[in-house]
């Protein structure tokens, strides 16, 4: 039987059970820019 006090070392990839592409940061950045542009347009047009 294993000791419950033993530390388990798992790499980041194994802990996440897959890869994490960097697409998310680009989507968030583009979305933020679009929201700012749309709000600026509505502010000046309204």
Biopython code that builds the backbone (N, CA, C, O; Angstrom):
import numpy as np
from Bio.PDB.StructureBuilder import StructureBuilder

atoms = [
    (1, "UNK", "N", (0.845, -1.178, 0.000)),
    (1, "UNK", "CA", (0.000, 0.000, 0.000)),
    (1, "UNK", "C", (0.885, 1.235, 0.000)),
    (1, "UNK", "O", (1.953, 1.238, 0.612)),
    (2, "UNK", "N", (0.449, 2.272, -0.678)),
    (2, "UNK", "CA", (1.254, 3.489, -0.749)),
    (2, "UNK", "C", (1.008, 4.378, 0.458)),
    (2, "UNK", "O", (-0.041, 4.325, 1.100)),
    (3, "UNK", "N", (1.996, 5.182, 0.740)),
    (3, "UNK", "CA", (1.910, 6.100, 1.869)),
    (3, "UNK", "C", (1.087, 7.322, 1.454)),
    (3, "UNK", "O", (1.430, 7.963, 0.460)),
    (4, "UNK", "N", (0.030, 7.666, 2.163)),
    (4, "UNK", "CA", (-0.801, 8.816, 1.780)),
    (4, "UNK", "C", (-0.069, 10.155, 1.928)),
    (4, "UNK", "O", (-0.538, 11.167, 1.406)),
    (5, "UNK", "N", (1.048, 10.181, 2.615)),
    (5, "UNK", "CA", (1.798, 11.419, 2.803)),
    (5, "UNK", "C", (2.815, 11.654, 1.691)),
    (5, "UNK", "O", (3.458, 12.703, 1.655)),
    (6, "UNK", "N", (2.967, 10.680, 0.775)),
    (6, "UNK", "CA", (3.897, 10.862, -0.342)),
    (6, "UNK", "C", (3.370, 11.933, -1.293)),
    (6, "UNK", "O", (2.173, 12.013, -1.569)),
    (7, "UNK", "N", (4.300, 12.756, -1.787)),
    (7, "UNK", "CA", (3.921, 13.800, -2.745)),
    (7, "UNK", "C", (3.798, 13.189, -4.132)),
    (7, "UNK", "O", (4.540, 12.278, -4.500)),
    (8, "UNK", "N", (2.858, 13.707, -4.878)),
    (8, "UNK", "CA", (2.660, 13.264, -6.258)),
    (8, "UNK", "C", (3.148, 14.378, -7.171)),
    (8, "UNK", "O", (2.674, 15.511, -7.091)),
    (9, "UNK", "N", (4.092, 14.051, -8.031)),
    (9, "UNK", "CA", (4.629, 15.039, -8.966)),
    (9, "UNK", "C", (4.055, 14.765, -10.348)),
    (9, "UNK", "O", (4.268, 13.703, -10.932)),
    (10, "UNK", "N", (3.327, 15.745, -10.852)),
    (10, "UNK", "CA", (2.703, 15.622, -12.163)),
    (10, "UNK", "C", (3.072, 16.870, -12.958)),
    (10, "UNK", "O", (3.039, 17.985, -12.437)),
    (11, "UNK", "N", (3.422, 16.667, -14.222)),
    (11, "UNK", "CA", (3.760, 17.822, -15.053)),
    (11, "UNK", "C", (2.504, 18.638, -15.344)),
    (11, "UNK", "O", (1.387, 18.170, -15.128)),
    (12, "UNK", "N", (2.694, 19.850, -15.832)),
    (12, "UNK", "CA", (1.569, 20.727, -16.143)),
    (12, "UNK", "C", (0.686, 20.124, -17.215)),
    (12, "UNK", "O", (-0.540, 20.176, -17.109)),
    (13, "UNK", "N", (1.287, 19.553, -18.242)),
    (13, "UNK", "CA", (0.500, 18.948, -19.325)),
    (13, "UNK", "C", (-0.346, 17.783, -18.810)),
    (13, "UNK", "O", (-1.509, 17.640, -19.190)),
    (14, "UNK", "N", (0.234, 16.961, -17.954)),
    (14, "UNK", "CA", (-0.516, 15.819, -17.412)),
    (14, "UNK", "C", (-1.633, 16.285, -16.487)),
    (14, "UNK", "O", (-2.712, 15.693, -16.476)),
    (15, "UNK", "N", (-1.391, 17.326, -15.721)),
    (15, "UNK", "CA", (-2.407, 17.812, -14.797)),
    (15, "UNK", "C", (-3.587, 18.421, -15.541)),
    (15, "UNK", "O", (-4.730, 18.311, -15.097)),
    (16, "UNK", "N", (-3.314, 19.057, -16.661)),
    (16, "UNK", "CA", (-4.382, 19.676, -17.446)),
    (16, "UNK", "C", (-5.068, 18.676, -18.368)),
    (16, "UNK", "O", (-6.124, 18.973, -18.926)),
    (17, "UNK", "N", (-4.497, 17.531, -18.528)),
    (17, "UNK", "CA", (-5.035, 16.476, -19.394)),
    (17, "UNK", "C", (-5.133, 16.940, -20.844)),
    (17, "UNK", "O", (-6.077, 16.596, -21.555)),
    (18, "UNK", "N", (-4.166, 17.707, -21.264)),
    (18, "UNK", "CA", (-4.147, 18.146, -22.659)),
    (18, "UNK", "C", (-3.304, 19.391, -22.817)),
    (18, "UNK", "O", (-2.717, 19.889, -21.856)),
    (19, "UNK", "N", (-3.251, 19.879, -24.021)),
    (19, "UNK", "CA", (-2.462, 21.076, -24.290)),
    (19, "UNK", "C", (-3.340, 22.314, -24.167)),
    (19, "UNK", "O", (-4.565, 22.234, -24.258)),
    (20, "UNK", "N", (-2.708, 23.443, -23.962)),
    (20, "UNK", "CA", (-3.432, 24.706, -23.873)),
    (20, "UNK", "C", (-2.882, 25.639, -24.946)),
    (20, "UNK", "O", (-1.823, 26.241, -24.768)),
    (21, "UNK", "N", (-3.596, 25.757, -26.048)),
    (21, "UNK", "CA", (-3.111, 26.644, -27.104)),
    (21, "UNK", "C", (-3.222, 28.103, -26.676)),
    (21, "UNK", "O", (-4.005, 28.452, -25.793)),
    (22, "UNK", "N", (-2.431, 28.935, -27.315)),
    (22, "UNK", "CA", (-2.407, 30.357, -26.955)),
    (22, "UNK", "C", (-3.461, 31.152, -27.711)),
    (22, "UNK", "O", (-3.414, 32.382, -27.732)),
    (23, "UNK", "N", (-4.412, 30.460, -28.333)),
    (23, "UNK", "CA", (-5.457, 31.139, -29.092)),
    (23, "UNK", "C", (-6.346, 31.979, -28.183)),
    (23, "UNK", "O", (-6.862, 33.010, -28.612)),
    (24, "UNK", "N", (-6.531, 31.561, -26.949)),
    (24, "UNK", "CA", (-7.436, 32.247, -26.036)),
    (24, "UNK", "C", (-7.023, 33.687, -25.814)),
    (24, "UNK", "O", (-7.873, 34.577, -25.803)),
    (25, "UNK", "N", (-5.737, 33.934, -25.636)),
    (25, "UNK", "CA", (-5.298, 35.302, -25.371)),
    (25, "UNK", "C", (-5.543, 36.201, -26.570)),
    (25, "UNK", "O", (-5.830, 37.386, -26.405)),
    (26, "UNK", "N", (-5.432, 35.652, -27.785)),
    (26, "UNK", "CA", (-5.696, 36.460, -28.971)),
    (26, "UNK", "C", (-7.182, 36.766, -29.101)),
    (26, "UNK", "O", (-7.559, 37.875, -29.477)),
    (27, "UNK", "N", (-8.015, 35.797, -28.795)),
    (27, "UNK", "CA", (-9.455, 36.012, -28.853)),
    (27, "UNK", "C", (-9.876, 37.056, -27.829)),
    (27, "UNK", "O", (-10.698, 37.922, -28.132)),
    (28, "UNK", "N", (-9.326, 36.986, -26.625)),
    (28, "UNK", "CA", (-9.660, 37.971, -25.601)),
    (28, "UNK", "C", (-9.188, 39.366, -25.994)),
    (28, "UNK", "O", (-9.908, 40.343, -25.784)),
    (29, "UNK", "N", (-7.995, 39.470, -26.558)),
    (29, "UNK", "CA", (-7.462, 40.773, -26.967)),
    (29, "UNK", "C", (-8.293, 41.374, -28.089)),
    (29, "UNK", "O", (-8.633, 42.556, -28.041)),
    (30, "UNK", "N", (-8.623, 40.578, -29.096)),
    (30, "UNK", "CA", (-9.424, 41.080, -30.216)),
    (30, "UNK", "C", (-10.822, 41.482, -29.737)),
    (30, "UNK", "O", (-11.357, 42.504, -30.168)),
    (31, "UNK", "N", (-11.404, 40.690, -28.857)),
    (31, "UNK", "CA", (-12.730, 41.009, -28.327)),
    (31, "UNK", "C", (-12.705, 42.307, -27.538)),
    (31, "UNK", "O", (-13.620, 43.122, -27.655)),
    (32, "UNK", "N", (-11.679, 42.505, -26.743)),
    (32, "UNK", "CA", (-11.558, 43.730, -25.962)),
    (32, "UNK", "C", (-11.446, 44.942, -26.868)),
    (32, "UNK", "O", (-12.095, 45.960, -26.628)),
    (33, "UNK", "N", (-10.636, 44.844, -27.898)),
    (33, "UNK", "CA", (-10.485, 45.952, -28.839)),
    (33, "UNK", "C", (-11.806, 46.241, -29.546)),
    (33, "UNK", "O", (-12.183, 47.403, -29.702)),
    (34, "UNK", "N", (-12.505, 45.207, -29.971)),
    (34, "UNK", "CA", (-13.798, 45.410, -30.633)),
    (34, "UNK", "C", (-14.813, 46.086, -29.717)),
    (34, "UNK", "O", (-15.550, 46.972, -30.151)),
    (35, "UNK", "N", (-14.852, 45.678, -28.478)),
    (35, "UNK", "CA", (-15.790, 46.278, -27.527)),
    (35, "UNK", "C", (-15.456, 47.755, -27.317)),
    (35, "UNK", "O", (-16.357, 48.593, -27.271)),
    (36, "UNK", "N", (-14.190, 48.073, -27.193)),
    (36, "UNK", "CA", (-13.786, 49.471, -27.005)),
    (36, "UNK", "C", (-14.160, 50.301, -28.224)),
    (36, "UNK", "O", (-14.665, 51.416, -28.088)),
    (37, "UNK", "N", (-13.915, 49.760, -29.422)),
    (37, "UNK", "CA", (-14.253, 50.484, -30.658)),
    (37, "UNK", "C", (-15.758, 50.695, -30.766)),
    (37, "UNK", "O", (-16.203, 51.784, -31.129)),
    (38, "UNK", "N", (-16.536, 49.685, -30.460)),
    (38, "UNK", "CA", (-17.998, 49.805, -30.550)),
    (38, "UNK", "C", (-18.523, 50.810, -29.535)),
    (38, "UNK", "O", (-19.385, 51.623, -29.866)),
    (39, "UNK", "N", (-18.024, 50.769, -28.315)),
    (39, "UNK", "CA", (-18.470, 51.730, -27.310)),
    (39, "UNK", "C", (-18.040, 53.149, -27.665)),
    (39, "UNK", "O", (-18.795, 54.092, -27.433)),
    (40, "UNK", "N", (-16.860, 53.318, -28.215)),
    (40, "UNK", "CA", (-16.415, 54.645, -28.638)),
    (40, "UNK", "C", (-17.304, 55.172, -29.756)),
    (40, "UNK", "O", (-17.677, 56.345, -29.760)),
    (41, "UNK", "N", (-17.641, 54.304, -30.704)),
    (41, "UNK", "CA", (-18.538, 54.710, -31.795)),
    (41, "UNK", "C", (-19.907, 55.120, -31.245)),
    (41, "UNK", "O", (-20.449, 56.153, -31.637)),
    (42, "UNK", "N", (-20.459, 54.319, -30.347)),
    (42, "UNK", "CA", (-21.764, 54.639, -29.772)),
    (42, "UNK", "C", (-21.715, 55.918, -28.944)),
    (42, "UNK", "O", (-22.684, 56.677, -28.915)),
    (43, "UNK", "N", (-20.616, 56.156, -28.285)),
    (43, "UNK", "CA", (-20.478, 57.355, -27.454)),
    (43, "UNK", "C", (-20.460, 58.611, -28.326)),
    (43, "UNK", "O", (-21.134, 59.596, -28.025)),
    (44, "UNK", "N", (-19.681, 58.564, -29.411)),
    (44, "UNK", "CA", (-19.558, 59.742, -30.274)),
    (44, "UNK", "C", (-20.736, 59.891, -31.232)),
    (44, "UNK", "O", (-21.068, 61.008, -31.627)),
    (45, "UNK", "N", (-21.368, 58.792, -31.608)),
    (45, "UNK", "CA", (-22.498, 58.855, -32.532)),
    (45, "UNK", "C", (-23.810, 59.168, -31.813)),
    (45, "UNK", "O", (-24.757, 59.667, -32.421)),
    (46, "UNK", "N", (-23.858, 58.877, -30.540)),
    (46, "UNK", "CA", (-25.096, 59.027, -29.790)),
    (46, "UNK", "C", (-25.253, 60.375, -29.247)),
    (46, "UNK", "O", (-26.252, 60.662, -28.586)),
]
sb = StructureBuilder()
sb.init_structure("model")
sb.init_model(0)
sb.init_chain("A")
sb.init_seg("    ")
for serial, (resi, resn, name, xyz) in enumerate(atoms, 1):
    if name == "N":
        sb.init_residue(resn, " ", resi, " ")
    sb.init_atom(name, np.array(xyz, "f"), 0.0, 1.0, " ", f" {name:<3s}", serial, name[0])
structure = sb.get_structure()
